[in-house]
Amino acid sequence: MFDTHIHLDLYESGERELMLESAFESGVDGVVSVSMGLESCRVNRELARRYSGNIMPAYGHHPEQPPLSDEGLTELIGWIREQGEEPFAIGEVGLPYYLLKEAEKKGERFDLEPYIRQLEQFVRLAGELDRPIVLHAVYEDAERAMELLERYSIRRAHFHWFKGSAAAVQRLVKAGAYISVTPDVLYEREIREMASSYPLERLMAETDGPWPFEGPFAGQKTQPTMVKAVLEEIALLRGMEVTTVTDLVNANSRTFYGMSRRGDDSTIHSRACATERDN
């Protein structure tokens, strides 16, 4: 199992170590730890080195906060370039959907342009370094992000916790973009519909921890092992065997983030996709 989107740096250090040890012992093969900013990037780099092979770091600046200054963005992009050939992705980057909606609710002006310019720099960087990119871009922001991805011919795009219109979904599908769903697939109608209909060969699982969930997870600390429940629910929604869905979603995660040989994944993809067509 893979948790393809978690904020490891937001957990307390001692809690994080115990959580990771428990997760890896319980069948979680790896996690993708996304960053909030430069200091977060540094923490994730050290965690990736400590848990080599189990943690894929993603370096970026979360969009639901003030955009970086020109100097700050130059510093962060320079730092990312310095990581050389070490495995990493670009992320979490994107557009501030929730900040914008909050401002609109208050009747305040919100300038989206600095965020779009910042995202463009990260998209350009992903293309330059040939790295996967992890996107926070939902609803109408997904369309804006797709314009940049298409402009720079980015093929490995992961829209985490994706939500969007039918038109946006079709655009992502046509582009071959990956999406991931969280534990709220057990109780959130919109996410259940997405998990039921999005092409299974482009679907992944995540927790976005330490973000808390409701339903059967109310009051629980979010941890990577929750992806097991996500996979089980996807299988239930699609009327497929859990092992088949698990194999395919795991293969998606390994292939997208370069965690295994592509040849190993192709057999799993072929078998699982054939099973879904038969159902």
C-alpha positions in Angstrom: 0.0 0.0 0.0 1.0 3.6 -0.7 -0.1 6.8 0.9 0.5 9.2 -2.0 -0.1 12.4 -0.1 0.8 13.2 3.5 2.4 16.0 5.4 4.9 14.2 7.6 6.5 17.4 8.8 3.2 18.5 10.5 3.3 15.6 12.9 5.2 15.9 16.2 8.6 14.2 15.8 8.1 11.4 18.3 4.6 10.7 17.1 5.8 10.7 13.5 8.5 8.1 14.1 6.2 5.7 15.9 3.5 6.2 13.2 5.9 5.5 10.4 7.4 2.4 12.0 3.9 1.0 12.6 2.7 1.8 9.1 5.7 0.1 7.4 5.3 -2.9 9.7 1.6 -3.0 8.8 1.9 -3.2 5.0 2.4 0.4 3.9 5.2 0.2 1.4 5.8 3.9 1.0 4.5 7.4 1.4 4.8 10.7 -0.5 5.5 13.5 1.9 4.6 16.9 0.5 6.0 20.2 1.6 4.5 23.5 2.8 7.6 25.6 2.1 11.4 25.6 2.2 11.7 24.6 5.9 9.2 21.8 5.3 11.2 20.7 2.2 14.3 20.4 4.4 12.5 18.2 7.0 11.1 16.0 4.2 14.5 15.6 2.6 16.0 14.4 5.9 13.1 12.0 6.5 13.5 10.6 3.0 17.2 10.0 3.6 16.4 8.3 7.0 13.7 6.1 5.5 15.4 5.5 2.1 13.0 3.7 -0.3 9.9 4.2 1.9 9.5 8.0 1.7 9.3 10.0 -1.5 9.7 13.7 -0.7 7.9 16.4 -2.7 9.3 19.9 -2.7 7.2 23.1 -3.2 5.1 25.8 -1.5 1.5 25.1 -0.5 -0.9 27.5 -2.2 -3.3 28.0 0.7 -1.0 30.6 2.2 0.5 33.9 1.0 2.5 33.5 -2.2 6.3 33.7 -2.0 8.1 36.9 -2.8 10.2 36.9 -6.0 13.3 36.4 -3.8 11.7 33.6 -1.8 10.6 31.8 -4.9 14.0 32.1 -6.4 15.6 30.7 -3.2 13.2 27.7 -3.1 13.5 26.8 -6.7 17.3 27.1 -6.4 17.3 24.8 -3.4 15.2 22.2 -5.3 17.6 22.3 -8.2 20.4 21.6 -5.8 18.9 18.2 -4.9 20.3 16.8 -8.0 19.5 13.2 -8.9 17.9 12.3 -5.6 14.3 11.0 -6.0 11.8 13.7 -5.4 8.6 15.2 -6.8 7.5 18.9 -7.1 4.7 19.6 -4.6 2.5 20.5 -2.9 1.8 23.3 -5.4 -1.3 24.7 -7.0 -3.9 27.4 -6.5 -5.7 28.8 -3.4 -9.3 27.7 -4.0 -10.3 27.9 -0.3 -8.5 31.2 0.4 -10.3 32.7 -2.6 -13.7 31.5 -1.5 -13.1 32.7 2.1 -12.2 36.2 0.7 -15.3 36.2 -1.5 -17.5 35.3 1.4 -16.2 38.3 3.3 -16.6 40.6 0.3 -12.8 41.1 0.1 -10.8 41.5 -3.1 -8.5 38.6 -3.9 -5.6 38.8 -6.4 -5.1 35.4 -7.9 -2.4 36.4 -10.4 0.6 36.1 -8.0 -0.5 32.5 -7.3 -0.8 31.7 -11.0 2.6 33.1 -11.7 4.1 31.1 -8.8 2.4 27.9 -10.0 3.7 28.5 -13.5 7.3 28.5 -12.1 6.8 25.2 -10.4 5.2 23.7 -13.5 8.1 24.9 -15.6 10.5 23.4 -13.0 8.8 20.0 -13.1 9.3 20.0 -16.9 12.9 21.1 -16.7 13.8 18.5 -14.1 11.5 15.8 -15.5 9.8 15.3 -12.1 6.2 14.4 -11.2 4.1 17.3 -9.9 1.6 17.1 -7.0 -1.2 19.6 -7.4 -3.7 21.3 -5.0 -6.2 22.4 -7.7 -9.9 21.7 -7.4 -13.0 22.8 -9.2 -12.3 25.7 -11.5 -8.7 25.8 -10.4 -8.1 22.4 -12.1 -8.9 23.9 -15.4 -6.4 26.7 -14.8 -3.7 24.2 -13.7 -4.4 22.1 -16.8 -3.7 25.1 -19.0 -0.2 25.4 -17.5 0.4 21.7 -17.6 -0.5 21.6 -21.3 1.6 24.7 -22.0 4.7 23.0 -20.6 3.9 19.5 -21.9 3.8 18.0 -18.4 2.7 14.4 -18.4 3.1 13.2 -14.8 0.5 15.3 -12.9 -1.1 14.2 -9.7 -4.2 16.1 -8.6 -4.6 15.2 -4.9 -8.0 15.0 -3.3 -9.5 16.0 -6.6 -13.0 17.5 -7.0 -14.3 19.1 -10.1 -16.9 19.5 -12.8 -17.6 16.8 -15.4 -15.8 19.0 -18.0 -12.7 19.2 -15.7 -12.8 15.5 -15.1 -12.9 14.8 -18.8 -10.0 17.1 -19.4 -7.9 15.4 -16.7 -8.8 12.0 -18.2 -7.8 13.0 -21.7 -4.5 14.3 -20.4 -3.7 11.1 -18.5 -3.6 12.9 -15.2 -3.7 10.9 -11.9 -6.0 11.7 -9.0 -6.0 10.4 -5.4 -8.8 9.9 -3.0 -8.8 10.2 0.8 -10.6 8.3 3.6 -13.7 10.5 3.1 -14.5 8.2 0.2 -16.3 6.2 2.8 -18.9 8.9 3.5 -18.6 11.9 1.0 -20.9 11.5 -2.0 -18.8 13.6 -4.4 -15.6 11.6 -3.6 -17.5 8.3 -3.8 -18.7 9.3 -7.3 -15.2 10.2 -8.4 -13.7 7.0 -7.0 -16.4 5.0 -8.9 -15.9 6.6 -12.3 -12.4 7.9 -12.7 -10.2 5.5 -14.8 -8.8 3.0 -12.3 -5.5 2.9 -14.0 -5.0 6.6 -13.0 -6.3 6.3 -9.4 -4.3 6.5 -6.2 -5.0 6.6 -2.5 -3.9 9.2 0.1 -4.6 10.4 3.6 -3.5 14.1 3.5 -2.6 13.5 7.1 -2.7 15.0 9.7 -5.9 16.3 8.3 -8.7 14.7 10.4 -11.6 12.8 8.9 -15.2 12.2 9.9 -17.5 9.2 9.6 -15.8 6.0 10.9 -12.6 7.9 11.4 -14.0 10.6 13.7 -11.7 11.3 16.6 -8.9 9.2 15.1 -5.4 10.5 14.3 -4.9 10.3 10.6 -2.2 7.9 9.6 -0.9 6.1 6.5 -2.6 2.8 7.4 -6.0 4.4 6.6 -5.3 3.8 2.9 -6.3 0.2 3.5 -9.9 1.4 4.1 -9.7 3.6 1.1 -8.7 0.7 -1.2 -11.4 -1.5 0.3 -14.1 1.1 -0.4 -12.9 1.7 -3.9 -13.2 -2.0 -4.5 -16.7 -2.1 -3.0 -17.9 0.9 -5.1 -16.6 -0.7 -8.3 -17.8 -4.3 -7.5 -14.2 -5.7 -7.7 -12.0 -7.8 -5.6 -10.0 -5.9 -3.0 -6.8 -7.6 -4.0 -7.3 -6.7 -7.6 -7.9 -3.0 -6.8 -5.0 -2.9 -4.4 -2.6 -4.4 -6.9 -3.6 -1.9 -9.6 -3.7 1.2 -7.3 -0.3 0.2 -5.9 1.1 -0.2 -9.4 -0.2 3.2 -10.3 1.6 4.7 -7.3 4.9 3.0 -8.0 4.8 3.8 -11.7 3.9 7.4 -11.2 6.5 8.1 -8.6 9.2 5.8 -10.1 9.2 3.4 -7.1 9.5 0.2 -9.1 10.4 -1.2 -12.5 7.8 -0.4 -15.1 7.8 -4.0 -16.3 6.6 -5.2 -13.0 3.6 -2.9 -13.1 2.5 -3.7 -16.6 1.4 -7.2 -15.7 -0.6 -6.0 -12.7 -2.2 -3.2 -14.8 -3.2 -5.6 -17.6 -4.7 -8.1 -15.2 -6.6 -5.6 -13.1 -7.9 -3.5 -16.0 -9.2 -6.7 -17.7 -11.0 -7.6 -14.4 -12.7 -4.2 -14.2 -13.9 -4.5 -17.9 -15.4 -7.9 -17.1 -17.4 -6.5 -14.2 
